[in-house]
Amino acid sequence: MTSGFCYVADRIGYIDEAVASAKSLKEHMPAAEVALICPEALFPANSLFDHHIVSREELKGPVAKAQVIEAPFDRVMLLDTDTLVARDLSGTFRVLEQFDIAPAFCEFNTGVVLFRKNAQVQRFFERWLEHYQRMRESDGLINDQPAFRSAVWESCSLRIATLPSEFHCIVGKPVSIAWEARLLHGRGNLRKVEQEINSRVGYRAFVPGWGQLRGYSGRRQLLRDYCALSRNFWRRFLFNAREMETSGEPPVQWGRGTELL
């Protein structure tokens, strides 16, 4: 049974992000198989991708990710292009020994989706696309996640697991985490953010632009946290330092109809 990672990108900005993310993936898993689904003309030469699948021209925007069902693996992890792999993720595929699909985050953010290829999951991806097209036509909705949730609601027989923050740390807003973040999702200086988040373990929150916040565990720890927050405040106030800021702006705005090239 084969396992691999897959990115979907339909424009140059997203291709560049996918290359950067795949580079971080290969740093921690050199033998991992990685696929890219994109227009043939945009496939990067001499890249880190082991497989290239030509994308369907009629699918653009967030729902283009539904094409990931065509990835050439039995077990697949879909990754958004704006992700940073910070640790080895190969053990995550063991989740699929008990479940068919494992989106990340309890609200089913589709930036990271782990799944096995079988008939039930194939039908699920078809439902996702059907719901998206209906919502786009009736409500003008561009985001793909409401359609994903509707497809989950109708898939009663699908065994669904939810990946924790350690395997999908969304850094564009405050996030709680206990252990090391293995996969970061967001835009900005993700390597700097990863260093801050993984500088220590234990129950903590990460706040973009400020760093870590921890519960009270003694005066010494409280003083250290206060000093770190004060340092970040003055660096932002005096020098406009933005190393740990994250941005939700994609390289191409979904609704603007930007051309592929």
N, C-alpha and C positions, 0 to 999 in steps of 0.2 A: 504494500500500500504506500503510495507516494504522498509526500507532504511538501508544500511550498507556499510562498508568499506572492501576492499579486497586487499591482497598482493599476488604476485606471485614470487616464489623463487624456483630455481632448484638445488642449491648447498649450502653446510653448511655455508659458509661465508655470503651468502644472507639471510639464515634462521636467523642467529644471528642478522643481521641488522633489519630484519622484527620484531623480538621479541622486540628489543629496541624501534623501531618506534611505535609498538602497545602499549607498556608501556606508552609512552608519550601521545598517543591517549586516553588511558583509564584514564589518570590523569585528562584530561579535559572533557571527556565524558564517565563516568563510565558505563552508560547503553548502550553504542553503541554496535551494533553487528559487529563483525569483523571476516572475513574469511581468510584462508590461502590456496592457491593452491600450492602444492609441492608434491614431491615423497612421497609415504606412509612411507618409511623407515626413512625419515628425519623429519616427523612431530614432533615438540617438545612436550614432555610430560609435563603435568601440566602447559600449557601455557595460554596466555591471549586470545587465539583464540576461538571463539564460534563455528566455522564451519571449517571443513577440506575437501577440494576437492582434490582427487588424480590427479596429473598432467599427461598429456600425454607424454609418453617417447620420442616420436619423435620430440617434441618441446623443444628446449633448446636455451639459449641465450636471447637477448632482446625481440624477437618476442614471447617468452613464455607468455608474458603479454596478448596476444590475447585471452588466455584461460579465462580471467576475465569475459567474457560473460557468463560463467557457474556459476558465483557467485549466491548464493541462495537469492537474494534480487530483488525487483522490480526497485529500484533506487540504484545505486552503485557509490562509489568513489574508483577508482583504485589509489593506492599509491605505489610509488617505495619504495624499502626497505630502502634506504638511506634518509629518511625524518624524520623530527621532528615536531610533532604537538604542537604548542605553544599556541593555543587558541581553543575555542569551534567552531567546523566546522558544526554543525548540521543544521544551517540556510542555508548553501550552497545548500542543496538539493532543496530549493525553486526555484533555477534556472531551474530545470527540469519541473517546471509547464509550462514554456514557450518554452523550448528547449529540444532536444533529447539527445544531447551530448555536453559536455563543456570541451575541453582540456585546459590545462593551458599554458599561454605564447603565444604571437602572432605567433611564429614560430611552434606552436603545439608541444611542448615538451611533450613526453608521460609519463613523470614521475608522473604526476597527471592528471587523466581523470575522469570526472564525467559523468555518463550516465544513461539513463533509458533503461530497457530491453523491446524491442519491435521488430517487424519483420524488420523494417528498420535498426535498430542498429545491429541486428543479421547479416544482409547482409553486413553491413559496416565492421564488424570484419572479416567476411569471405574474403572480398576484401582486407583488410589489410594483412591477412595471404597470400593470393594469390600473391599480389604484392611483399611481402617480399621474398617469395620463388623464384619468377622470378628474382628479383634483386640479390639475393644471388647466383643463378646459373649463371646468365649472367655476372654480374659485380663483384662477390665476396664480395658484400656489407654485412656488419654485422649489422650496425646500423639500427634500426627498424623505425626511424622517416621519412626518405624519402618515405618508403612504406605507412606510415600513411598519409602523405600529398597527395600521389597519390590517396589513397582511398577516402579522403575527396573531391578531385577534381571531382571524379566520382559520388559522392553522392549529387546530386543537390537538392534532396527533403529533405535532412536531415537538421534539424534546429540546427545550431551550434553556441554556445556561447564561448567566450574566457575568462577564469578566469584571473583576474589581479594578480600582483605581491604579493599582500597581502595574496592570497590564494595559491601561488606557488612561493615562494621567492627562486630563484636559487642563491646560495651563492658562487658558484665556480668561479664567475666572477662578475665584477661590476654590480650592480642592482639598479634601481631607485624604490622608494616606497614613499607613502604618509602617510598611516595609519599603524596600527600595523600589523606585519607579523604574520599570523595565522598558516602558514605551511611552513617549511624550507626544502629545497632539496639540498643535497650535502654531502660531507664527511669531517670529521674533528670534532672538538669540537663544535657541533651544539648548545649545550646549552649556551656556552660562546658567540657564534655568536648571538644567539637569544637575550641574555641580552643586547648586544651592539646595535643591530638593533632596539629593542623595548625600548631603554632607553629614547627615545623621539619620538614624531610624527611630521608630517609636511613633505613637499617635501624635500627629501634627497637622497643621493646615499650611498651605502655600497660598500667599496672596500676591498676585502679579504686581510687580513694582516695589514690593516691600520685603518679600522673603518669607521665612518660616515663622509660624506662631505655634507655641506649644502650651499645653496646660501647665498649671503650677506644679512644680516638682522640687521645691526648695528655693531658698533665697539666692543661692549661688547661680542656679540655672535661670532664675528670674532676672538677675542682674545681667547675665550674659545676653539674654534675649532682649532686654531693654537697651543695652548698648548697641546690639546689632540693628535694631529698629531705628535708634537715634542716628546711627551712622548712615543708614539708607535714607533717612529723611533729609539730613543735611547735604548729602551728596546730590539728591534730587533738587533740593532747594537752591543750593549754591552753584552746582555745576550742571544741572539738568541731566544727571546721569540716568540712563534708561536701559542698562544692561539686562535687568530682569523684567522689563516690560514685554508684554505679548500683544499681538495684534490679531484681530479677527478678519482683517481685510485680505481676501484672496488676490492672487496676481491678476485675475480677470474677473470682473463683476458678472455674475450669472445672467442678469437680465438685460445686458447691453448689446447682445448680439455680436460680440466681437468675432472677427474672422479667425480661422485657424492659424493663419500665417500673418 
